[in-house]
Amino acid sequence: MADPPLVASSWLIGWALCLAASLLLVAVHLRLLARQPEPDPMVPGAEGKTPYALLAVSGRVRLICLLGALGSSAATATAGPLAPAWLVWGSGAVVLVGVDAVSTWIPRGLTRLVLGELAAALALGAALARDPWPLVGAAAGAVAVGGFFWLVWRSGAGLGFADVRLAVGLGALTGSSGTGIAGVIGAVMVAAVLGALTGIVHGLGRARRRPFAYGPALWAGAYACLVQRLLR
């Protein structure tokens, strides 16, 4: 049995390395955020939207990114060969949800980039583990969760299509984790509960007639899958 102090020291070193990498990637994605094209002025709500260039230097967005990187890096350090994928989720994806939380807008181009990075990181993780099954699970999870949220979006339930794109990432990440369908469903359920709570709090405020950000709930829900994996 490993010595507990040695295990704790190894985890701290891993967390510090993951945090450094996450903060670097957050900085890169914030710079890319500043260069994102603005939505068409004819899109509802676009006229009063804060420009992405200003959101990239917003103190609120940066604080969310910092807190997200701190927490997610602790989880990434426990993810084994799949750490590269969780690193992307805790850096590039956290920039997306930080912008969403502050403005309720998510840039399409940057979202596609993050999903591409996530796919590459999942492929790297599968190669490191010498196991193709994480890629199979990722594909199945992406289709299942993305398809479910696409149906919710089509029903006019209030989700934006950017949330559907994030749901594809959520499904891919949790599907690759090795916790099976229970892990994917658990992550979606946690995201749904967090989203519902966010909606309730939002409904009690002055801006209750405006849309609220669902992206942070999707982002945080993924970590329920890691918790389940650690408890097994």
One Martini backbone bead per residue (centre of mass of N, CA, C, O) as a GRO file, in nm:
protein
  232
    1MET     BB    1   0.097   0.036   0.022
    2ALA     BB    2   0.081   0.355  -0.004
    3ASP     BB    3   0.204   0.640   0.111
    4PRO     BB    4   0.013   0.902   0.197
    5PRO     BB    5   0.221   1.138   0.175
    6LEU     BB    6   0.314   1.056  -0.113
    7VAL     BB    7   0.041   1.081  -0.250
    8ALA     BB    8  -0.007   1.379  -0.178
    9SER     BB    9   0.248   1.490  -0.318
   10SER     BB   10   0.181   1.390  -0.603
   11TRP     BB   11  -0.087   1.546  -0.627
   12LEU     BB   12   0.028   1.832  -0.589
   13ILE     BB   13   0.211   1.826  -0.831
   14GLY     BB   14  -0.010   1.768  -1.038
   15TRP     BB   15  -0.182   2.017  -0.975
   16ALA     BB   16   0.033   2.232  -1.041
   17LEU     BB   17   0.074   2.148  -1.339
   18CYS     BB   18  -0.223   2.175  -1.427
   19LEU     BB   19  -0.254   2.472  -1.349
   20ALA     BB   20  -0.038   2.591  -1.532
   21ALA     BB   21  -0.162   2.486  -1.796
   22SER     BB   22  -0.444   2.611  -1.762
   23LEU     BB   23  -0.360   2.912  -1.746
   24LEU     BB   24  -0.228   2.921  -2.021
   25LEU     BB   25  -0.483   2.837  -2.185
   26VAL     BB   26  -0.661   3.065  -2.090
   27ALA     BB   27  -0.491   3.294  -2.209
   28VAL     BB   28  -0.517   3.202  -2.503
   29HIS     BB   29  -0.836   3.205  -2.515
   30LEU     BB   30  -0.867   3.506  -2.448
   31ARG     BB   31  -0.724   3.608  -2.701
   32LEU     BB   32  -0.922   3.470  -2.897
   33LEU     BB   33  -1.178   3.607  -2.797
   34ALA     BB   34  -1.100   3.902  -2.893
   35ARG     BB   35  -1.124   3.786  -3.215
   36GLN     BB   36  -1.416   3.750  -3.227
   37PRO     BB   37  -1.692   3.760  -3.391
   38GLU     BB   38  -1.976   3.917  -3.416
   39PRO     BB   39  -2.290   3.911  -3.419
   40ASP     BB   40  -2.556   3.964  -3.580
   41PRO     BB   41  -2.756   4.244  -3.542
   42MET     BB   42  -3.029   4.072  -3.609
   43VAL     BB   43  -2.992   3.933  -3.359
   44PRO     BB   44  -3.133   3.876  -3.076
   45GLY     BB   45  -2.950   4.093  -2.848
   46ALA     BB   46  -2.690   4.204  -3.007
   47GLU     BB   47  -2.694   4.514  -2.965
   48GLY     BB   48  -2.628   4.489  -2.629
   49LYS     BB   49  -2.364   4.352  -2.655
   50THR     BB   50  -2.068   4.262  -2.535
   51PRO     BB   51  -1.775   4.262  -2.647
   52TYR     BB   52  -1.529   4.028  -2.668
   53ALA     BB   53  -1.289   4.218  -2.609
   54LEU     BB   54  -1.407   4.297  -2.325
   55LEU     BB   55  -1.450   4.013  -2.205
   56ALA     BB   56  -1.142   3.930  -2.210
   57VAL     BB   57  -1.094   4.178  -1.973
   58SER     BB   58  -1.279   4.084  -1.767
   59GLY     BB   59  -1.292   4.036  -1.433
   60ARG     BB   60  -1.521   3.823  -1.420
   61VAL     BB   61  -1.413   3.625  -1.626
   62ARG     BB   62  -1.134   3.582  -1.492
   63LEU     BB   63  -1.238   3.475  -1.223
   64ILE     BB   64  -1.383   3.228  -1.332
   65CYS     BB   65  -1.132   3.104  -1.463
   66LEU     BB   66  -0.964   3.078  -1.208
   67LEU     BB   67  -1.159   2.904  -1.040
   68GLY     BB   68  -1.186   2.680  -1.250
   69ALA     BB   69  -0.884   2.604  -1.262
   70LEU     BB   70  -0.846   2.528  -0.968
   71GLY     BB   71  -1.061   2.301  -0.954
   72SER     BB   72  -1.002   2.131  -1.217
   73SER     BB   73  -0.703   2.056  -1.155
   74ALA     BB   74  -0.766   1.863  -0.923
   75ALA     BB   75  -0.914   1.664  -1.114
   76THR     BB   76  -0.704   1.619  -1.341
   77ALA     BB   77  -0.488   1.476  -1.148
   78THR     BB   78  -0.697   1.203  -1.148
   79ALA     BB   79  -0.734   1.112  -1.476
   80GLY     BB   80  -0.488   1.025  -1.612
   81PRO     BB   81  -0.484   0.969  -1.950
   82LEU     BB   82  -0.736   1.192  -1.956
   83ALA     BB   83  -0.612   1.471  -1.878
   84PRO     BB   84  -0.611   1.635  -2.146
   85ALA     BB   85  -0.922   1.663  -2.162
   86TRP     BB   86  -0.964   1.799  -1.882
   87LEU     BB   87  -0.786   2.040  -1.949
   88VAL     BB   88  -0.965   2.158  -2.168
   89TRP     BB   89  -1.220   2.187  -1.989
   90GLY     BB   90  -1.046   2.372  -1.768
   91SER     BB   91  -0.995   2.607  -2.001
   92GLY     BB   92  -1.146   2.651  -2.269
   93ALA     BB   93  -1.435   2.597  -2.149
   94VAL     BB   94  -1.418   2.812  -1.918
   95VAL     BB   95  -1.429   3.054  -2.106
   96LEU     BB   96  -1.706   3.004  -2.224
   97VAL     BB   97  -1.863   3.011  -1.943
   98GLY     BB   98  -1.770   3.290  -1.857
   99VAL     BB   99  -1.908   3.442  -2.087
  100ASP     BB  100  -2.189   3.331  -2.035
  101ALA     BB  101  -2.225   3.433  -1.739
  102VAL     BB  102  -2.196   3.746  -1.825
  103SER     BB  103  -2.366   3.745  -2.135
  104THR     BB  104  -2.502   3.475  -2.280
  105TRP     BB  105  -2.251   3.431  -2.469
  106ILE     BB  106  -2.111   3.217  -2.741
  107PRO     BB  107  -1.858   3.160  -2.941
  108ARG     BB  108  -1.848   2.965  -3.214
  109GLY     BB  109  -1.547   2.938  -3.295
  110LEU     BB  110  -1.436   2.867  -3.009
  111THR     BB  111  -1.607   2.617  -2.966
  112ARG     BB  112  -1.492   2.453  -3.202
  113LEU     BB  113  -1.204   2.454  -3.101
  114VAL     BB  114  -1.252   2.309  -2.830
  115LEU     BB  115  -1.371   2.051  -2.954
  116GLY     BB  116  -1.115   1.985  -3.113
  117GLU     BB  117  -0.929   1.964  -2.868
  118LEU     BB  118  -1.086   1.740  -2.728
  119ALA     BB  119  -1.051   1.527  -2.947
  120ALA     BB  120  -0.739   1.524  -2.940
  121ALA     BB  121  -0.714   1.456  -2.634
  122LEU     BB  122  -0.863   1.185  -2.649
  123ALA     BB  123  -0.666   1.053  -2.846
  124LEU     BB  124  -0.421   1.081  -2.662
  125GLY     BB  125  -0.532   0.921  -2.421
  126ALA     BB  126  -0.572   0.654  -2.578
  127ALA     BB  127  -0.273   0.625  -2.655
  128LEU     BB  128  -0.157   0.618  -2.366
  129ALA     BB  129  -0.352   0.364  -2.286
  130ARG     BB  130  -0.392   0.164  -2.519
  131ASP     BB  131  -0.714   0.248  -2.572
  132PRO     BB  132  -1.010   0.273  -2.772
  133TRP     BB  133  -1.268   0.300  -2.581
  134PRO     BB  134  -1.279   0.604  -2.515
  135LEU     BB  135  -1.364   0.680  -2.810
  136VAL     BB  136  -1.626   0.525  -2.817
  137GLY     BB  137  -1.754   0.663  -2.571
  138ALA     BB  138  -1.733   0.953  -2.680
  139ALA     BB  139  -1.911   0.917  -2.930
  140ALA     BB  140  -2.164   0.818  -2.782
  141GLY     BB  141  -2.193   1.061  -2.587
  142ALA     BB  142  -2.214   1.286  -2.798
  143VAL     BB  143  -2.469   1.181  -2.940
  144ALA     BB  144  -2.660   1.150  -2.698
  145VAL     BB  145  -2.636   1.432  -2.561
  146GLY     BB  146  -2.654   1.610  -2.810
  147GLY     BB  147  -2.929   1.496  -2.905
  148PHE     BB  148  -3.094   1.571  -2.658
  149PHE     BB  149  -3.037   1.882  -2.668
  150TRP     BB  150  -3.147   1.920  -2.950
  151LEU     BB  151  -3.439   1.849  -2.878
  152VAL     BB  152  -3.472   2.070  -2.668
  153TRP     BB  153  -3.415   2.303  -2.862
  154ARG     BB  154  -3.646   2.232  -3.068
  155SER     BB  155  -3.879   2.274  -2.843
  156GLY     BB  156  -3.827   2.563  -2.701
  157ALA     BB  157  -3.688   2.564  -2.389
  158GLY     BB  158  -3.432   2.801  -2.402
  159LEU     BB  159  -3.203   2.702  -2.552
  160GLY     BB  160  -2.904   2.727  -2.692
  161PHE     BB  161  -2.690   2.613  -2.935
  162ALA     BB  162  -2.437   2.636  -2.757
  163ASP     BB  163  -2.536   2.420  -2.554
  164VAL     BB  164  -2.522   2.186  -2.751
  165ARG     BB  165  -2.219   2.195  -2.795
  166LEU     BB  166  -2.145   2.147  -2.497
  167ALA     BB  167  -2.294   1.872  -2.478
  168VAL     BB  168  -2.101   1.724  -2.662
  169GLY     BB  169  -1.858   1.754  -2.472
  170LEU     BB  170  -1.982   1.620  -2.228
  171GLY     BB  171  -2.034   1.343  -2.360
  172ALA     BB  172  -1.743   1.280  -2.446
  173LEU     BB  173  -1.605   1.297  -2.170
  174THR     BB  174  -1.791   1.097  -2.007
  175GLY     BB  175  -1.778   0.856  -2.211
  176SER     BB  176  -1.451   0.816  -2.160
  177SER     BB  177  -1.429   0.743  -1.835
  178GLY     BB  178  -1.561   0.438  -1.761
  179THR     BB  179  -1.873   0.468  -1.626
  180GLY     BB  180  -2.073   0.474  -1.834
  181ILE     BB  181  -2.404   0.549  -1.849
  182ALA     BB  182  -2.416   0.646  -1.554
  183GLY     BB  183  -2.214   0.880  -1.583
  184VAL     BB  184  -2.363   1.039  -1.799
  185ILE     BB  185  -2.635   1.072  -1.654
  186GLY     BB  186  -2.522   1.204  -1.399
  187ALA     BB  187  -2.409   1.457  -1.538
  188VAL     BB  188  -2.677   1.555  -1.659
  189MET     BB  189  -2.832   1.577  -1.390
  190VAL     BB  190  -2.648   1.781  -1.255
  191ALA     BB  191  -2.680   1.996  -1.472
  192ALA     BB  192  -2.988   2.024  -1.440
  193VAL     BB  193  -2.989   2.113  -1.146
  194LEU     BB  194  -2.805   2.358  -1.175
  195GLY     BB  195  -2.982   2.498  -1.388
  196ALA     BB  196  -3.236   2.520  -1.212
  197LEU     BB  197  -3.110   2.687  -0.985
  198THR     BB  198  -3.028   2.921  -1.164
  199GLY     BB  199  -3.316   2.988  -1.261
  200ILE     BB  200  -3.433   3.055  -0.983
  201VAL     BB  201  -3.241   3.282  -0.907
  202HIS     BB  202  -3.295   3.452  -1.159
  203GLY     BB  203  -3.611   3.481  -1.106
  204LEU     BB  204  -3.550   3.672  -0.838
  205GLY     BB  205  -3.451   3.889  -1.011
  206ARG     BB  206  -3.442   4.169  -1.219
  207ALA     BB  207  -3.346   3.974  -1.481
  208ARG     BB  208  -3.583   3.753  -1.534
  209ARG     BB  209  -3.649   3.827  -1.852
  210ARG     BB  210  -3.382   3.717  -1.904
  211PRO     BB  211  -3.146   3.529  -1.995
  212PHE     BB  212  -2.963   3.241  -1.892
  213ALA     BB  213  -2.691   3.059  -1.796
  214TYR     BB  214  -2.609   2.707  -1.883
  215GLY     BB  215  -2.307   2.636  -1.922
  216PRO     BB  216  -2.196   2.601  -1.627
  217ALA     BB  217  -2.361   2.343  -1.570
  218LEU     BB  218  -2.234   2.166  -1.789
  219TRP     BB  219  -1.945   2.190  -1.693
  220ALA     BB  220  -1.985   2.087  -1.393
  221GLY     BB  221  -2.127   1.809  -1.449
  222ALA     BB  222  -1.874   1.646  -1.542
  223TYR     BB  223  -1.749   1.603  -1.243
  224ALA     BB  224  -1.937   1.373  -1.150
  225CYS     BB  225  -1.783   1.153  -1.304
  226LEU     BB  226  -1.517   1.167  -1.144
  227VAL     BB  227  -1.635   1.107  -0.869
  228GLN     BB  228  -1.746   0.828  -0.941
  229ARG     BB  229  -1.472   0.709  -1.018
  230LEU     BB  230  -1.335   0.747  -0.730
  231LEU     BB  231  -1.569   0.570  -0.572
  232ARG     BB  232  -1.513   0.278  -0.707
   0.00000   0.00000   0.00000
